[in-house]
């Protein structure tokens, strides 16, 4: 019969870090809903606030739940994440540029 794996290699977070991450995620989600539902901000400012809150929430999830950090053990994971994020930015940015350029050129005729 196989023995249960009981060693803790330190790659997982503690309960305290999970609770902190959960509370931060809930606060950021509530702040996003509040920014939209209360109409306290102008539409452009609300969009900017949602963008900032989304980026902060992504960082919270990466740090507290996926345990992505700058330690030596995480260097390959961090490099893969940076490459994937850069690829997504290039693809989405290029697509938006091409669509905008095409729309401008089509409207001039």
Biopython code that builds the backbone (N, CA, C, O; Angstrom):
import numpy as np
from Bio.PDB.StructureBuilder import StructureBuilder

atoms = [
    (1, "UNK", "N", (0.834, -1.164, 0.000)),
    (1, "UNK", "CA", (0.000, 0.000, 0.000)),
    (1, "UNK", "C", (0.883, 1.232, 0.000)),
    (1, "UNK", "O", (1.874, 1.278, 0.730)),
    (2, "UNK", "N", (0.551, 2.222, -0.795)),
    (2, "UNK", "CA", (1.365, 3.430, -0.920)),
    (2, "UNK", "C", (1.142, 4.342, 0.277)),
    (2, "UNK", "O", (0.034, 4.458, 0.800)),
    (3, "UNK", "N", (2.222, 4.981, 0.692)),
    (3, "UNK", "CA", (2.123, 5.915, 1.799)),
    (3, "UNK", "C", (1.686, 7.274, 1.281)),
    (3, "UNK", "O", (1.955, 7.645, 0.138)),
    (4, "UNK", "N", (1.016, 7.995, 2.141)),
    (4, "UNK", "CA", (0.569, 9.343, 1.761)),
    (4, "UNK", "C", (1.761, 10.284, 1.746)),
    (4, "UNK", "O", (2.676, 10.157, 2.561)),
    (5, "UNK", "N", (1.744, 11.207, 0.833)),
    (5, "UNK", "CA", (2.821, 12.197, 0.719)),
    (5, "UNK", "C", (2.590, 13.275, 1.770)),
    (5, "UNK", "O", (1.629, 14.039, 1.674)),
    (6, "UNK", "N", (3.459, 13.342, 2.768)),
    (6, "UNK", "CA", (3.231, 14.267, 3.879)),
    (6, "UNK", "C", (4.257, 15.383, 3.948)),
    (6, "UNK", "O", (4.127, 16.276, 4.784)),
    (7, "UNK", "N", (5.268, 15.361, 3.100)),
    (7, "UNK", "CA", (6.265, 16.432, 3.169)),
    (7, "UNK", "C", (5.711, 17.686, 2.536)),
    (7, "UNK", "O", (4.888, 17.624, 1.624)),
    (8, "UNK", "N", (6.160, 18.811, 3.017)),
    (8, "UNK", "CA", (5.720, 20.104, 2.512)),
    (8, "UNK", "C", (6.922, 20.786, 1.888)),
    (8, "UNK", "O", (7.872, 21.146, 2.584)),
    (9, "UNK", "N", (6.880, 20.964, 0.560)),
    (9, "UNK", "CA", (8.045, 21.492, -0.131)),
    (9, "UNK", "C", (8.082, 23.010, -0.197)),
    (9, "UNK", "O", (9.025, 23.569, -0.757)),
    (10, "UNK", "N", (7.095, 23.690, 0.353)),
    (10, "UNK", "CA", (7.121, 25.141, 0.405)),
    (10, "UNK", "C", (6.599, 25.814, -0.850)),
    (10, "UNK", "O", (6.576, 27.043, -0.923)),
    (11, "UNK", "N", (6.179, 25.038, -1.842)),
    (11, "UNK", "CA", (5.696, 25.646, -3.077)),
    (11, "UNK", "C", (4.250, 26.092, -2.968)),
    (11, "UNK", "O", (3.780, 26.891, -3.779)),
    (12, "UNK", "N", (3.548, 25.586, -1.979)),
    (12, "UNK", "CA", (2.156, 25.968, -1.788)),
    (12, "UNK", "C", (2.059, 27.035, -0.715)),
    (12, "UNK", "O", (2.909, 27.130, 0.170)),
    (13, "UNK", "N", (1.014, 27.831, -0.809)),
    (13, "UNK", "CA", (0.830, 28.906, 0.150)),
    (13, "UNK", "C", (0.228, 28.413, 1.448)),
    (13, "UNK", "O", (-0.271, 27.291, 1.545)),
    (14, "UNK", "N", (0.287, 29.273, 2.430)),
    (14, "UNK", "CA", (-0.318, 28.954, 3.709)),
    (14, "UNK", "C", (-1.790, 29.335, 3.672)),
    (14, "UNK", "O", (-2.248, 29.995, 2.740)),
    (15, "UNK", "N", (-2.518, 28.916, 4.686)),
    (15, "UNK", "CA", (-3.925, 29.294, 4.764)),
    (15, "UNK", "C", (-4.070, 30.808, 4.847)),
    (15, "UNK", "O", (-5.002, 31.384, 4.286)),
    (16, "UNK", "N", (-3.149, 31.440, 5.546)),
    (16, "UNK", "CA", (-3.201, 32.896, 5.679)),
    (16, "UNK", "C", (-3.053, 33.577, 4.321)),
    (16, "UNK", "O", (-3.764, 34.541, 4.038)),
    (17, "UNK", "N", (-2.150, 33.097, 3.485)),
    (17, "UNK", "CA", (-1.980, 33.722, 2.170)),
    (17, "UNK", "C", (-3.202, 33.479, 1.290)),
    (17, "UNK", "O", (-3.581, 34.352, 0.509)),
    (18, "UNK", "N", (-3.825, 32.303, 1.404)),
    (18, "UNK", "CA", (-5.047, 32.045, 0.639)),
    (18, "UNK", "C", (-6.179, 32.958, 1.098)),
    (18, "UNK", "O", (-6.934, 33.468, 0.270)),
    (19, "UNK", "N", (-6.304, 33.168, 2.387)),
    (19, "UNK", "CA", (-7.354, 34.045, 2.919)),
    (19, "UNK", "C", (-7.108, 35.481, 2.466)),
    (19, "UNK", "O", (-8.042, 36.174, 2.062)),
    (20, "UNK", "N", (-5.856, 35.930, 2.531)),
    (20, "UNK", "CA", (-5.530, 37.297, 2.079)),
    (20, "UNK", "C", (-5.853, 37.445, 0.597)),
    (20, "UNK", "O", (-6.454, 38.439, 0.190)),
    (21, "UNK", "N", (-5.463, 36.468, -0.211)),
    (21, "UNK", "CA", (-5.756, 36.511, -1.639)),
    (21, "UNK", "C", (-7.247, 36.511, -1.916)),
    (21, "UNK", "O", (-7.716, 37.240, -2.790)),
    (22, "UNK", "N", (-8.004, 35.695, -1.174)),
    (22, "UNK", "CA", (-9.450, 35.645, -1.364)),
    (22, "UNK", "C", (-10.100, 36.972, -0.998)),
    (22, "UNK", "O", (-10.960, 37.470, -1.725)),
    (23, "UNK", "N", (-9.689, 37.542, 0.129)),
    (23, "UNK", "CA", (-10.257, 38.828, 0.559)),
    (23, "UNK", "C", (-9.925, 39.921, -0.457)),
    (23, "UNK", "O", (-10.792, 40.723, -0.805)),
    (24, "UNK", "N", (-8.686, 39.960, -0.932)),
    (24, "UNK", "CA", (-8.318, 40.954, -1.943)),
    (24, "UNK", "C", (-9.118, 40.767, -3.230)),
    (24, "UNK", "O", (-9.558, 41.747, -3.831)),
    (25, "UNK", "N", (-9.308, 39.531, -3.653)),
    (25, "UNK", "CA", (-10.073, 39.263, -4.868)),
    (25, "UNK", "C", (-11.524, 39.711, -4.707)),
    (25, "UNK", "O", (-12.102, 40.293, -5.624)),
    (26, "UNK", "N", (-12.108, 39.442, -3.546)),
    (26, "UNK", "CA", (-13.491, 39.863, -3.303)),
    (26, "UNK", "C", (-13.591, 41.380, -3.268)),
    (26, "UNK", "O", (-14.513, 41.950, -3.851)),
    (27, "UNK", "N", (-12.652, 42.048, -2.592)),
    (27, "UNK", "CA", (-12.671, 43.512, -2.514)),
    (27, "UNK", "C", (-12.536, 44.122, -3.907)),
    (27, "UNK", "O", (-13.247, 45.072, -4.233)),
    (28, "UNK", "N", (-11.634, 43.589, -4.730)),
    (28, "UNK", "CA", (-11.458, 44.112, -6.081)),
    (28, "UNK", "C", (-12.688, 43.868, -6.953)),
    (28, "UNK", "O", (-13.038, 44.711, -7.779)),
    (29, "UNK", "N", (-13.341, 42.730, -6.777)),
    (29, "UNK", "CA", (-14.560, 42.438, -7.530)),
    (29, "UNK", "C", (-15.687, 43.381, -7.115)),
    (29, "UNK", "O", (-16.392, 43.921, -7.967)),
    (30, "UNK", "N", (-15.855, 43.578, -5.820)),
    (30, "UNK", "CA", (-16.891, 44.494, -5.330)),
    (30, "UNK", "C", (-16.596, 45.921, -5.795)),
    (30, "UNK", "O", (-17.520, 46.650, -6.155)),
    (31, "UNK", "N", (-15.341, 46.326, -5.794)),
    (31, "UNK", "CA", (-14.980, 47.665, -6.260)),
    (31, "UNK", "C", (-15.303, 47.826, -7.742)),
    (31, "UNK", "O", (-15.746, 48.894, -8.163)),
    (32, "UNK", "N", (-15.089, 46.786, -8.534)),
    (32, "UNK", "CA", (-15.420, 46.849, -9.959)),
    (32, "UNK", "C", (-16.916, 47.011, -10.166)),
    (32, "UNK", "O", (-17.352, 47.853, -10.950)),
    (33, "UNK", "N", (-17.706, 46.199, -9.459)),
    (33, "UNK", "CA", (-19.149, 46.320, -9.576)),
    (33, "UNK", "C", (-19.632, 47.679, -9.085)),
    (33, "UNK", "O", (-20.523, 48.276, -9.689)),
    (34, "UNK", "N", (-19.056, 48.166, -8.003)),
    (34, "UNK", "CA", (-19.466, 49.464, -7.460)),
    (34, "UNK", "C", (-19.135, 50.597, -8.415)),
    (34, "UNK", "O", (-19.908, 51.547, -8.542)),
    (35, "UNK", "N", (-18.001, 50.508, -9.085)),
    (35, "UNK", "CA", (-17.616, 51.565, -10.032)),
    (35, "UNK", "C", (-18.604, 51.658, -11.186)),
    (35, "UNK", "O", (-18.846, 52.743, -11.715)),
    (36, "UNK", "N", (-19.170, 50.530, -11.574)),
    (36, "UNK", "CA", (-20.103, 50.526, -12.693)),
    (36, "UNK", "C", (-21.529, 50.813, -12.234)),
    (36, "UNK", "O", (-22.227, 51.620, -12.848)),
    (37, "UNK", "N", (-21.962, 50.169, -11.172)),
    (37, "UNK", "CA", (-23.367, 50.252, -10.771)),
    (37, "UNK", "C", (-23.750, 51.577, -10.129)),
    (37, "UNK", "O", (-24.911, 51.979, -10.215)),
    (38, "UNK", "N", (-22.818, 52.266, -9.492)),
    (38, "UNK", "CA", (-23.170, 53.525, -8.836)),
    (38, "UNK", "C", (-23.142, 54.713, -9.788)),
    (38, "UNK", "O", (-23.647, 55.783, -9.448)),
    (39, "UNK", "N", (-22.565, 54.547, -10.965)),
    (39, "UNK", "CA", (-22.436, 55.624, -11.951)),
    (39, "UNK", "C", (-21.742, 56.847, -11.339)),
    (39, "UNK", "O", (-22.032, 57.981, -11.718)),
    (40, "UNK", "N", (-20.837, 56.616, -10.404)),
    (40, "UNK", "CA", (-20.112, 57.701, -9.749)),
    (40, "UNK", "C", (-19.014, 58.271, -10.647)),
    (40, "UNK", "O", (-18.578, 59.405, -10.452)),
    (41, "UNK", "N", (-18.575, 57.497, -11.615)),
    (41, "UNK", "CA", (-17.505, 57.924, -12.512)),
    (41, "UNK", "C", (-18.060, 58.141, -13.914)),
    (41, "UNK", "O", (-19.052, 57.532, -14.312)),
    (42, "UNK", "N", (-17.400, 59.016, -14.643)),
    (42, "UNK", "CA", (-17.739, 59.205, -16.053)),
    (42, "UNK", "C", (-17.414, 57.910, -16.798)),
    (42, "UNK", "O", (-16.571, 57.137, -16.343)),
    (43, "UNK", "N", (-18.067, 57.662, -17.928)),
    (43, "UNK", "CA", (-17.830, 56.394, -18.632)),
    (43, "UNK", "C", (-16.366, 56.121, -18.962)),
    (43, "UNK", "O", (-15.912, 54.984, -18.838)),
    (44, "UNK", "N", (-15.628, 57.136, -19.376)),
    (44, "UNK", "CA", (-14.204, 56.934, -19.670)),
    (44, "UNK", "C", (-13.398, 56.610, -18.423)),
    (44, "UNK", "O", (-12.508, 55.760, -18.449)),
    (45, "UNK", "N", (-13.715, 57.288, -17.344)),
    (45, "UNK", "CA", (-13.022, 57.023, -16.077)),
    (45, "UNK", "C", (-13.402, 55.652, -15.518)),
    (45, "UNK", "O", (-12.565, 54.964, -14.934)),
    (46, "UNK", "N", (-14.650, 55.262, -15.695)),
    (46, "UNK", "CA", (-15.087, 53.939, -15.231)),
    (46, "UNK", "C", (-14.352, 52.844, -15.997)),
    (46, "UNK", "O", (-13.942, 51.839, -15.416)),
    (47, "UNK", "N", (-14.189, 53.043, -17.287)),
    (47, "UNK", "CA", (-13.451, 52.067, -18.092)),
    (47, "UNK", "C", (-11.993, 51.982, -17.648)),
    (47, "UNK", "O", (-11.435, 50.889, -17.546)),
    (48, "UNK", "N", (-11.383, 53.125, -17.385)),
    (48, "UNK", "CA", (-10.000, 53.137, -16.905)),
    (48, "UNK", "C", (-9.895, 52.467, -15.527)),
    (48, "UNK", "O", (-8.958, 51.710, -15.271)),
    (49, "UNK", "N", (-10.856, 52.747, -14.651)),
    (49, "UNK", "CA", (-10.853, 52.137, -13.315)),
    (49, "UNK", "C", (-11.008, 50.627, -13.416)),
    (49, "UNK", "O", (-10.335, 49.885, -12.701)),
    (50, "UNK", "N", (-11.897, 50.165, -14.304)),
    (50, "UNK", "CA", (-12.071, 48.723, -14.489)),
    (50, "UNK", "C", (-10.795, 48.079, -15.026)),
    (50, "UNK", "O", (-10.440, 46.973, -14.618)),
    (51, "UNK", "N", (-10.114, 48.756, -15.926)),
    (51, "UNK", "CA", (-8.854, 48.226, -16.448)),
    (51, "UNK", "C", (-7.799, 48.084, -15.364)),
    (51, "UNK", "O", (-7.111, 47.066, -15.280)),
    (52, "UNK", "N", (-7.678, 49.114, -14.536)),
    (52, "UNK", "CA", (-6.694, 49.068, -13.447)),
    (52, "UNK", "C", (-7.062, 47.985, -12.440)),
    (52, "UNK", "O", (-6.200, 47.217, -12.012)),
    (53, "UNK", "N", (-8.336, 47.919, -12.061)),
    (53, "UNK", "CA", (-8.772, 46.895, -11.109)),
    (53, "UNK", "C", (-8.576, 45.490, -11.682)),
    (53, "UNK", "O", (-8.248, 44.567, -10.936)),
    (54, "UNK", "N", (-8.769, 45.312, -12.983)),
    (54, "UNK", "CA", (-8.564, 44.006, -13.602)),
    (54, "UNK", "C", (-7.101, 43.590, -13.557)),
    (54, "UNK", "O", (-6.788, 42.437, -13.260)),
    (55, "UNK", "N", (-6.209, 44.524, -13.849)),
    (55, "UNK", "CA", (-4.775, 44.208, -13.809)),
    (55, "UNK", "C", (-4.344, 43.874, -12.387)),
    (55, "UNK", "O", (-3.572, 42.938, -12.177)),
    (56, "UNK", "N", (-4.834, 44.632, -11.410)),
    (56, "UNK", "CA", (-4.488, 44.353, -10.014)),
    (56, "UNK", "C", (-5.025, 42.986, -9.605)),
    (56, "UNK", "O", (-4.354, 42.245, -8.887)),
    (57, "UNK", "N", (-6.230, 42.649, -10.058)),
    (57, "UNK", "CA", (-6.786, 41.338, -9.707)),
    (57, "UNK", "C", (-6.000, 40.207, -10.361)),
    (57, "UNK", "O", (-5.835, 39.148, -9.754)),
    (58, "UNK", "N", (-5.517, 40.403, -11.568)),
    (58, "UNK", "CA", (-4.672, 39.393, -12.207)),
    (58, "UNK", "C", (-3.408, 39.169, -11.380)),
    (58, "UNK", "O", (-2.991, 38.030, -11.169)),
    (59, "UNK", "N", (-2.804, 40.255, -10.917)),
    (59, "UNK", "CA", (-1.592, 40.131, -10.097)),
    (59, "UNK", "C", (-1.898, 39.409, -8.791)),
    (59, "UNK", "O", (-1.108, 38.572, -8.354)),
    (60, "UNK", "N", (-3.024, 39.714, -8.164)),
    (60, "UNK", "CA", (-3.416, 39.044, -6.918)),
    (60, "UNK", "C", (-3.562, 37.540, -7.163)),
    (60, "UNK", "O", (-3.076, 36.737, -6.367)),
    (61, "UNK", "N", (-4.216, 37.156, -8.241)),
    (61, "UNK", "CA", (-4.396, 35.732, -8.529)),
    (61, "UNK", "C", (-3.062, 35.046, -8.816)),
    (61, "UNK", "O", (-2.829, 33.924, -8.368)),
    (62, "UNK", "N", (-2.192, 35.716, -9.558)),
    (62, "UNK", "CA", (-0.892, 35.118, -9.870)),
    (62, "UNK", "C", (-0.048, 34.923, -8.626)),
    (62, "UNK", "O", (0.624, 33.901, -8.486)),
    (63, "UNK", "N", (-0.075, 35.883, -7.727)),
    (63, "UNK", "CA", (0.790, 35.815, -6.549)),
    (63, "UNK", "C", (0.205, 34.912, -5.470)),
    (63, "UNK", "O", (0.910, 34.055, -4.936)),
    (64, "UNK", "N", (-1.067, 35.089, -5.144)),
    (64, "UNK", "CA", (-1.632, 34.386, -3.994)),
    (64, "UNK", "C", (-2.158, 32.995, -4.318)),
    (64, "UNK", "O", (-2.143, 32.127, -3.445)),
    (65, "UNK", "N", (-2.624, 32.749, -5.546)),
    (65, "UNK", "CA", (-3.201, 31.447, -5.859)),
    (65, "UNK", "C", (-2.308, 30.597, -6.756)),
    (65, "UNK", "O", (-2.255, 29.379, -6.588)),
    (66, "UNK", "N", (-1.616, 31.206, -7.693)),
    (66, "UNK", "CA", (-0.715, 30.451, -8.557)),
    (66, "UNK", "C", (0.721, 30.465, -8.061)),
    (66, "UNK", "O", (1.581, 29.792, -8.628)),
    (67, "UNK", "N", (0.985, 31.225, -7.007)),
    (67, "UNK", "CA", (2.299, 31.276, -6.343)),
    (67, "UNK", "C", (3.419, 31.631, -7.303)),
    (67, "UNK", "O", (4.519, 31.088, -7.210)),
    (68, "UNK", "N", (3.141, 32.536, -8.219)),
    (68, "UNK", "CA", (4.148, 32.983, -9.177)),
    (68, "UNK", "C", (4.926, 34.126, -8.547)),
    (68, "UNK", "O", (4.348, 35.148, -8.174)),
    (69, "UNK", "N", (6.232, 33.954, -8.429)),
    (69, "UNK", "CA", (7.079, 34.992, -7.844)),
    (69, "UNK", "C", (8.410, 35.025, -8.574)),
    (69, "UNK", "O", (8.599, 34.323, -9.567)),
    (70, "UNK", "N", (9.318, 35.828, -8.087)),
    (70, "UNK", "CA", (10.605, 35.998, -8.766)),
    (70, "UNK", "C", (11.720, 35.134, -8.178)),
    (70, "UNK", "O", (12.899, 35.405, -8.406)),
    (71, "UNK", "N", (11.359, 34.108, -7.434)),
    (71, "UNK", "CA", (12.390, 33.251, -6.860)),
    (71, "UNK", "C", (13.067, 32.408, -7.945)),
    (71, "UNK", "O", (12.548, 32.264, -9.052)),
    (72, "UNK", "N", (14.206, 31.869, -7.614)),
    (72, "UNK", "CA", (14.990, 31.079, -8.574)),
    (72, "UNK", "C", (14.214, 29.854, -9.058)),
    (72, "UNK", "O", (14.322, 29.473, -10.224)),
    (73, "UNK", "N", (13.435, 29.238, -8.172)),
    (73, "UNK", "CA", (12.672, 28.044, -8.540)),
    (73, "UNK", "C", (11.555, 28.363, -9.527)),
    (73, "UNK", "O", (11.133, 27.492, -10.286)),
    (74, "UNK", "N", (11.079, 29.588, -9.522)),
    (74, "UNK", "CA", (9.964, 29.986, -10.369)),
    (74, "UNK", "C", (10.415, 30.670, -11.662)),
    (74, "UNK", "O", (9.572, 31.177, -12.403)),
    (75, "UNK", "N", (11.698, 30.698, -11.951)),
    (75, "UNK", "CA", (12.181, 31.473, -13.096)),
    (75, "UNK", "C", (11.596, 30.994, -14.425)),
    (75, "UNK", "O", (11.242, 31.821, -15.265)),
    (76, "UNK", "N", (11.485, 29.670, -14.640)),
    (76, "UNK", "CA", (10.922, 29.168, -15.891)),
    (76, "UNK", "C", (9.435, 29.475, -15.986)),
    (76, "UNK", "O", (8.939, 29.845, -17.049)),
    (77, "UNK", "N", (8.727, 29.320, -14.876)),
    (77, "UNK", "CA", (7.301, 29.649, -14.888)),
    (77, "UNK", "C", (7.088, 31.124, -15.179)),
    (77, "UNK", "O", (6.186, 31.490, -15.932)),
    (78, "UNK", "N", (7.907, 31.962, -14.590)),
    (78, "UNK", "CA", (7.787, 33.400, -14.801)),
    (78, "UNK", "C", (8.111, 33.764, -16.244)),
    (78, "UNK", "O", (7.417, 34.585, -16.843)),
    (79, "UNK", "N", (9.149, 33.168, -16.807)),
    (79, "UNK", "CA", (9.506, 33.445, -18.199)),
    (79, "UNK", "C", (8.410, 32.975, -19.154)),
    (79, "UNK", "O", (8.103, 33.665, -20.126)),
    (80, "UNK", "N", (7.822, 31.818, -18.893)),
    (80, "UNK", "CA", (6.723, 31.330, -19.734)),
    (80, "UNK", "C", (5.520, 32.257, -19.645)),
    (80, "UNK", "O", (4.869, 32.531, -20.653)),
    (81, "UNK", "N", (5.223, 32.738, -18.445)),
    (81, "UNK", "CA", (4.102, 33.657, -18.282)),
    (81, "UNK", "C", (4.361, 34.970, -19.015)),
    (81, "UNK", "O", (3.472, 35.494, -19.685)),
    (82, "UNK", "N", (5.570, 35.500, -18.889)),
    (82, "UNK", "CA", (5.901, 36.760, -19.569)),
    (82, "UNK", "C", (5.812, 36.589, -21.087)),
    (82, "UNK", "O", (5.303, 37.470, -21.779)),
    (83, "UNK", "N", (6.300, 35.469, -21.604)),
    (83, "UNK", "CA", (6.216, 35.208, -23.038)),
    (83, "UNK", "C", (4.765, 35.104, -23.491)),
    (83, "UNK", "O", (4.396, 35.668, -24.521)),
    (84, "UNK", "N", (3.940, 34.387, -22.733)),
    (84, "UNK", "CA", (2.527, 34.246, -23.093)),
    (84, "UNK", "C", (1.815, 35.594, -23.048)),
    (84, "UNK", "O", (1.026, 35.908, -23.940)),
    (85, "UNK", "N", (2.084, 36.389, -22.022)),
    (85, "UNK", "CA", (1.449, 37.707, -21.908)),
    (85, "UNK", "C", (1.894, 38.617, -23.045)),
    (85, "UNK", "O", (1.073, 39.336, -23.614)),
    (86, "UNK", "N", (3.176, 38.597, -23.382)),
    (86, "UNK", "CA", (3.663, 39.417, -24.491)),
    (86, "UNK", "C", (3.049, 38.970, -25.814)),
    (86, "UNK", "O", (2.708, 39.808, -26.650)),
    (87, "UNK", "N", (2.903, 37.672, -26.014)),
    (87, "UNK", "CA", (2.275, 37.168, -27.235)),
    (87, "UNK", "C", (0.832, 37.635, -27.346)),
    (87, "UNK", "O", (0.388, 38.049, -28.417)),
    (88, "UNK", "N", (0.101, 37.567, -26.242)),
    (88, "UNK", "CA", (-1.299, 38.011, -26.245)),
    (88, "UNK", "C", (-1.380, 39.504, -26.541)),
    (88, "UNK", "O", (-2.226, 39.934, -27.325)),
    (89, "UNK", "N", (-0.508, 40.296, -25.923)),
    (89, "UNK", "CA", (-0.512, 41.743, -26.168)),
    (89, "UNK", "C", (-0.197, 42.046, -27.625)),
    (89, "UNK", "O", (-0.847, 42.901, -28.226)),
    (90, "UNK", "N", (0.782, 41.366, -28.203)),
    (90, "UNK", "CA", (1.147, 41.597, -29.602)),
    (90, "UNK", "C", (0.005, 41.185, -30.536)),
    (90, "UNK", "O", (-0.313, 41.908, -31.480)),
    (91, "UNK", "N", (-0.605, 40.041, -30.282)),
    (91, "UNK", "CA", (-1.690, 39.574, -31.148)),
    (91, "UNK", "C", (-2.899, 40.503, -31.054)),
    (91, "UNK", "O", (-3.449, 40.904, -32.079)),
    (92, "UNK", "N", (-3.315, 40.848, -29.845)),
    (92, "UNK", "CA", (-4.480, 41.721, -29.681)),
    (92, "UNK", "C", (-4.168, 43.125, -30.187)),
    (92, "UNK", "O", (-4.984, 43.730, -30.883)),
    (93, "UNK", "N", (-3.002, 43.642, -29.845)),
    (93, "UNK", "CA", (-2.615, 44.974, -30.321)),
    (93, "UNK", "C", (-2.518, 45.033, -31.833)),
    (93, "UNK", "O", (-2.987, 45.992, -32.446)),
    (94, "UNK", "N", (-1.916, 44.020, -32.443)),
    (94, "UNK", "CA", (-1.817, 43.977, -33.897)),
    (94, "UNK", "C", (-3.177, 43.870, -34.561)),
    (94, "UNK", "O", (-3.430, 44.514, -35.579)),
    (95, "UNK", "N", (-4.048, 43.063, -33.990)),
    (95, "UNK", "CA", (-5.399, 42.931, -34.540)),
    (95, "UNK", "C", (-6.145, 44.254, -34.466)),
    (95, "UNK", "O", (-6.783, 44.659, -35.437)),
    (96, "UNK", "N", (-6.074, 44.928, -33.330)),
    (96, "UNK", "CA", (-6.750, 46.222, -33.202)),
    (96, "UNK", "C", (-6.162, 47.255, -34.155)),
    (96, "UNK", "O", (-6.900, 48.059, -34.726)),
    (97, "UNK", "N", (-4.856, 47.243, -34.332)),
    (97, "UNK", "CA", (-4.214, 48.173, -35.261)),
    (97, "UNK", "C", (-4.677, 47.914, -36.692)),
    (97, "UNK", "O", (-5.015, 48.850, -37.416)),
    (98, "UNK", "N", (-4.695, 46.657, -37.096)),
    (98, "UNK", "CA", (-5.110, 46.316, -38.453)),
    (98, "UNK", "C", (-6.576, 46.684, -38.675)),
    (98, "UNK", "O", (-6.929, 47.227, -39.722)),
    (99, "UNK", "N", (-7.432, 46.389, -37.691)),
    (99, "UNK", "CA", (-8.850, 46.720, -37.836)),
    (99, "UNK", "C", (-9.053, 48.230, -37.922)),
    (99, "UNK", "O", (-9.857, 48.706, -38.723)),
    (100, "UNK", "N", (-8.329, 48.981, -37.101)),
    (100, "UNK", "CA", (-8.457, 50.438, -37.120)),
    (100, "UNK", "C", (-7.943, 50.995, -38.450)),
    (100, "UNK", "O", (-8.595, 51.841, -39.061)),
    (101, "UNK", "N", (-6.790, 50.528, -38.893)),
    (101, "UNK", "CA", (-6.212, 50.997, -40.147)),
    (101, "UNK", "C", (-7.125, 50.671, -41.326)),
    (101, "UNK", "O", (-7.304, 51.499, -42.219)),
    (102, "UNK", "N", (-7.699, 49.479, -41.334)),
    (102, "UNK", "CA", (-8.627, 49.095, -42.399)),
    (102, "UNK", "C", (-9.872, 49.973, -42.374)),
    (102, "UNK", "O", (-10.347, 50.399, -43.427)),
    (103, "UNK", "N", (-10.398, 50.245, -41.206)),
    (103, "UNK", "CA", (-11.589, 51.090, -41.096)),
    (103, "UNK", "C", (-11.296, 52.501, -41.583)),
    (103, "UNK", "O", (-12.128, 53.100, -42.265)),
    (104, "UNK", "N", (-10.142, 53.037, -41.251)),
    (104, "UNK", "CA", (-9.772, 54.375, -41.701)),
    (104, "UNK", "C", (-9.649, 54.407, -43.224)),
    (104, "UNK", "O", (-10.151, 55.331, -43.864)),
    (105, "UNK", "N", (-8.995, 53.421, -43.800)),
    (105, "UNK", "CA", (-8.809, 53.385, -45.245)),
    (105, "UNK", "C", (-10.123, 53.124, -45.986)),
    (105, "UNK", "O", (-10.316, 53.638, -47.089)),
    (106, "UNK", "N", (-11.010, 52.352, -45.412)),
    (106, "UNK", "CA", (-12.293, 52.072, -46.065)),
    (106, "UNK", "C", (-13.215, 53.295, -46.013)),
    (106, "UNK", "O", (-13.999, 53.506, -46.938)),
    (107, "UNK", "N", (-13.137, 54.098, -44.959)),
    (107, "UNK", "CA", (-14.004, 55.241, -44.809)),
    (107, "UNK", "C", (-13.574, 56.389, -45.723)),
    (107, "UNK", "O", (-14.374, 57.285, -45.994)),
    (108, "UNK", "N", (-12.352, 56.380, -46.192)),
    (108, "UNK", "CA", (-11.868, 57.483, -47.015)),
    (108, "UNK", "C", (-12.353, 57.377, -48.457)),
    (108, "UNK", "O", (-12.207, 58.337, -49.213)),
    (109, "UNK", "N", (-12.914, 56.262, -48.859)),
    (109, "UNK", "CA", (-13.353, 56.068, -50.259)),
    (109, "UNK", "C", (-14.777, 56.450, -50.425)),
    (109, "UNK", "O", (-15.317, 56.355, -51.527)),
]
sb = StructureBuilder()
sb.init_structure("model")
sb.init_model(0)
sb.init_chain("A")
sb.init_seg("    ")
for serial, (resi, resn, name, xyz) in enumerate(atoms, 1):
    if name == "N":
        sb.init_residue(resn, " ", resi, " ")
    sb.init_atom(name, np.array(xyz, "f"), 0.0, 1.0, " ", f" {name:<3s}", serial, name[0])
structure = sb.get_structure()
